Every structure is written in C-alpha cells, then in structure tokens.
Amino acid sequence: MNNQSRDAEYTMGRSESETDRLIEQSQLYDNVTRRFLLRSGISNGMKVLDVGSGAGDVALTLAEFVGSDGTVVGVDVNAEILETAKARADAAGYTNIEFIAGDTRTLELPSDFDAVVGRLVLMYMADPGDALKHLAIHLRPGGIAAFQEVDFSPYSVAVHPDTPLINDLIKWGRTAFERSGAHVEMGMELYKAFVDAGLPEPSLHFEAPMGGPEDWPGFEYLANSFRSILPLIEAYEIATAEEVDVDTLASRIQAEVAASKRPIMLPPHITAHATLPS
Ligand SMILES: C[S@@+](CC[C@H](N)C(=O)[O-])C[C@H]1O[C@@H](n2cnc3c(N)ncnc32)[C@H](O)[C@@H]1O
C-alpha cells in the first residue's frame, strides 16, 4: 500500500454545496451501502461507531439498522459538517445517535463497540492500516470492522474512443485525487489494510452504480462533484475551468452517453468486512 507521511487534503473542499453533494452521493450509493451493512452483520441492538460521518448519511442508515435498542456514535474531524448531521438526525426523530468532533484515530472512545464502520474515509488517511489498528481498539471481542471505499482502477474499462468527455473526466478526477494525497485505489487496498491492522482477512465485494437514462440523477451528481474539485483541478493545472465547464457538464455527459450508447459508471466502491474472534 502506498502509505504516506501525512493525511490527504480533503479533495472535495469544505463548503455548503459540498455538504449537499455528499447527501446526493449517499442517495446514489444508498443501496450499495445497505447491502454492505446487511452482509457485514450490522443488526438490531448494536452499538456502532461511524468513522468520518460527514453529513451523517451512514450514521442515519446505521440508526435504522440498529433500531431503538441500539446506538450510533458518529465522529468527524470537521465540527461544522456535524452540525448538519445533528440537524438531520433530529429532523428524522433519532435520539440514539451522538456526533463527536475529532480525529477518530486519537479520540478517547469506549472499547465496547459491536461494530466500527466507515465509508470513504480511510482514503484520506496517511496510513489506513495503522488507522484501522487504532479503530479496532474500540471493538469488543467478536466485533465487526466494515469499510466501504472508492477505487478508481476499474474505471479503465470505461475508457472508449466514442466517449472523449468521459475519458477526460476519468483522467482529471483521478489526477486531482492523487495529487491531493488521497488513496485512489483504497478499495483494492482494503485487504492489506485489514491484515496490516491485525484484523481477520475480510470478505470483499465490488459495486458501481451506472447510468444512462436522461432522468438519471448521476449526471447532476457528477457535475456537482467536479464543481467541488474544480479549485484543485485548476490549482494543479490539470485542466482549466473553461475545459471543465461545470455549468454545462451534466447535459454534455448525458448527450455523450446518449450518442455513444455507453453508460457512465460512478466511482466504483469496494466493501470489506471482518468479524473479530470472540
Ligand atoms: C467523503 S466524506 C464521507 C462522509 C460519509 N462517511 C459519507 O459516506 O457520506 C469523508 C469524511 O471523513 C472525514 N474525515 C477524514 N479524516 C478523518 C479522521 N481522521 N477522523 C474523523 N473524520 C475524518 C472528513 O472530514 C469527511 O467529512
């Protein structure tokens, strides 16, 4: 694994529109995450730690899985985004979710969690295996470690002569994440991170939502993702704002999909889960 001396800069930036984009992303990957939590064994009555909660989507889904007899503790280094997470949990009527601001690797937390879960968070940490080792300290014997992370490498199958815009987006997006220090192949690196952390070998799955129809919400989501990373794309001189042209991006991707009849794939996610010995 490509471990680094420092954490990645948060590639997508910090803004209200980025918070909205995270919520939009959660809707597109909702089924992927629900299937992952189900096969990981998250169930009624559990006490679960959600690592890197962001706007709270995984914590809200976990609260549904554990029911009113269970509890969810969500942690994020970004105290501001947790205000959104708290407001959403309150609006949904959950009284069993607590959000704590801080770095999950160093926060003082109990060591009796039934599960430690995270989505799109290890990719930003300098040494994901070492981070997992610290996170596993919070698990009881027989507890579950379950992580869902992005992997850009399978995107190479989507590159095609008939899709020049999509080809550029794949190249620009991957390069921006790489340059910011994020682990762009975190999905494939999950196996090593689990083993390096001293966890049992994980069960792994791979999934990527794909879209084609004109009304698919993924087109807008992709444009909003490029809105969030545009400052880095420009700063690293990967492409210019004119080349990306975020305001027309959704319709241009949709037009290319319609003309080429090649569906576009959202960033693939790989999930890994393992259960500690009792
Ligand atoms: C891409 S967002 C994902 C949010 C959420 N898990 C989801 O899938 O919707 C990653 C989040 O991880 C948080 N994060 C990154 N490193 C962290 C750390 N060491 N401890 C706690 N949170 C962290 C970031 O602040 C950000 O809110």
The ligand as an SDF file (V2000), in Angstrom:
LIG
                    3D

 27 29  0  0  0  0  0  0  0  0999 V2000
  -16.0970   11.7760    1.7270 C   0  0  0  0  0  0  0  0  0  0  0  0
  -16.6350   12.2140    3.3200 S   0  0  0  0  0  0  0  0  0  0  0  0
  -17.6820   10.8160    3.6550 C   0  0  0  0  0  0  0  0  0  0  0  0
  -18.7640   11.1090    4.6680 C   0  0  0  0  0  0  0  0  0  0  0  0
  -19.6680    9.9420    4.9870 C   0  0  0  0  0  0  0  0  0  0  0  0
  -18.9260    8.8230    5.5290 N   0  0  0  0  0  0  0  0  0  0  0  0
  -20.4380    9.5130    3.7670 C   0  0  0  0  0  0  0  0  0  0  0  0
  -20.0810    8.4810    3.1650 O   0  0  0  0  0  0  0  0  0  0  0  0
  -21.4060   10.2070    3.3820 O   0  0  0  0  0  0  0  0  0  0  0  0
  -15.2340   11.8890    4.3840 C   0  0  0  0  0  0  0  0  0  0  0  0
  -15.3720   12.4640    5.7750 C   0  0  0  0  0  0  0  0  0  0  0  0
  -14.3340   11.9090    6.6030 O   0  0  0  0  0  0  0  0  0  0  0  0
  -13.8790   12.9150    7.4810 C   0  0  0  0  0  0  0  0  0  0  0  0
  -12.5420   12.5280    7.9830 N   0  0  0  0  0  0  0  0  0  0  0  0
  -11.3890   12.4270    7.2780 C   0  0  0  0  0  0  0  0  0  0  0  0
  -10.3800   12.0240    8.0860 N   0  0  0  0  0  0  0  0  0  0  0  0
  -10.9140   11.8660    9.3260 C   0  0  0  0  0  0  0  0  0  0  0  0
  -10.3840   11.4510   10.5830 C   0  0  0  0  0  0  0  0  0  0  0  0
   -9.0880   11.1510   10.7210 N   0  0  0  0  0  0  0  0  0  0  0  0
  -11.2060   11.3770   11.6660 N   0  0  0  0  0  0  0  0  0  0  0  0
  -12.5290   11.7090   11.5190 C   0  0  0  0  0  0  0  0  0  0  0  0
  -13.0730   12.1150   10.3600 N   0  0  0  0  0  0  0  0  0  0  0  0
  -12.2940   12.1730    9.2670 C   0  0  0  0  0  0  0  0  0  0  0  0
  -13.9120   14.1780    6.6130 C   0  0  0  0  0  0  0  0  0  0  0  0
  -13.9280   15.3450    7.4190 O   0  0  0  0  0  0  0  0  0  0  0  0
  -15.1950   13.9840    5.8220 C   0  0  0  0  0  0  0  0  0  0  0  0
  -16.3150   14.5760    6.4430 O   0  0  0  0  0  0  0  0  0  0  0  0
  1  2  1  0
  2  3  1  0
  2 10  1  0
  3  4  1  0
  4  5  1  0
  5  6  1  0
  5  7  1  0
  7  8  2  0
  7  9  1  0
 10 11  1  0
 11 12  1  0
 11 26  1  0
 12 13  1  0
 13 14  1  0
 13 24  1  0
 14 15  1  0
 14 23  1  0
 15 16  2  0
 16 17  1  0
 17 18  1  0
 17 23  2  0
 18 19  1  0
 18 20  2  0
 20 21  1  0
 21 22  2  0
 22 23  1  0
 24 25  1  0
 24 26  1  0
 26 27  1  0
M  CHG  2   2   1   9  -1
M  END
$$$$
